[in-house]
């Protein structure tokens, strides 16, 4: 009976504080990663840029190259990862800045139309990790489309 009573006795304050601090630390680590879900429509037989991340920090200074890790590959297509240089768009948070970048391109399997999914984790130059859940719709090719969008190639 004494063992049962001592087991029900509250933990010392120092132990409770340590458990609280440890659990807050774990909650903070889990909350640090954000998840962005978006949709992308691509035409069958054409490559499409899904992700592009420059090596720019929040203050627009140059940082280490971003890291992109594929956590869920596509079931009905393939991915190409490329690195290169680009000039950021005028509407980007660091406009018209020359930067190194990492990118991922998607191409559906021959003859496939329908849904596909890719999930990647991006570690940016500030060390922040973002999970990107990309829902892809592969549409039938629209024939001989002369206008070529930069996004529809494997060029950065």
C-alpha positions, -999 to 999 in steps of 0.1 A, spaced: 0 0 0 29 24 7 43 19 -28 9 27 -44 7 60 -23 42 71 -32 36 64 -69 6 88 -68 26 115 -51 32 145 -75 66 148 -91 90 174 -76 87 209 -91 121 206 -108 110 174 -126 77 190 -137 96 221 -150 121 199 -169 92 179 -186 74 212 -195 106 227 -210 113 195 -230 78 193 -243 78 230 -253 111 224 -272 96 195 -291 64 215 -299 86 244 -311 106 221 -334 75 207 -349 59 241 -354 90 254 -372 82 235 -404 54 250 -425 34 231 -451 22 247 -483 -3 229 -505 -8 241 -541 -21 229 -574 -3 228 -607 -17 220 -642 8 206 -668 4 194 -703 12 158 -712 46 155 -728 59 189 -715 82 196 -686 69 219 -659 88 237 -632 73 229 -598 98 245 -574 125 271 -577 144 284 -547 172 310 -549 201 312 -524 189 345 -510 183 351 -473 154 372 -460 177 403 -459 185 396 -497 221 387 -490 236 356 -505 234 324 -484 241 287 -489 225 268 -517 190 257 -508 184 220 -503 154 203 -519 145 167 -507 118 147 -524 97 130 -497 70 117 -520 80 111 -557 53 112 -584 36 80 -593 29 88 -629 59 109 -640 95 118 -632 114 147 -616 146 165 -627 166 185 -602 187 213 -616 209 241 -603 217 273 -621 217 311 -621 187 334 -624 176 370 -620 147 372 -595 114 386 -609 105 423 -602 77 412 -579 99 389 -558 108 400 -522 144 406 -535 136 421 -570 160 419 -599 188 402 -579 212 377 -595 212 345 -576 221 308 -577 190 286 -575 178 250 -572 148 238 -591 126 207 -596 109 200 -629 81 174 -635 72 154 -666 44 130 -668 49 95 -682 41 91 -719 4 90 -726 -6 97 -690 -33 122 -681 -49 126 -647 -38 134 -612 -3 131 -596 13 143 -564 48 154 -554 59 163 -518 92 180 -512 110 196 -483 128 228 -490 155 241 -467 161 277 -477 193 298 -472 181 309 -438 179 273 -427 140 272 -425 123 241 -437 91 242 -457 71 212 -469 55 217 -503 26 194 -512 20 198 -549 -11 184 -565 -6 180 -602 -32 177 -629 -18 163 -662 -40 174 -692 -39 162 -727 -15 182 -749 -31 211 -767 -14 204 -800 13 225 -815 16 254 -790 40 279 -804 40 302 -773 65 287 -749 63 297 -713 96 297 -693 78 274 -667 71 248 -694 107 240 -700 136 226 -680 154 260 -681 157 279 -649 
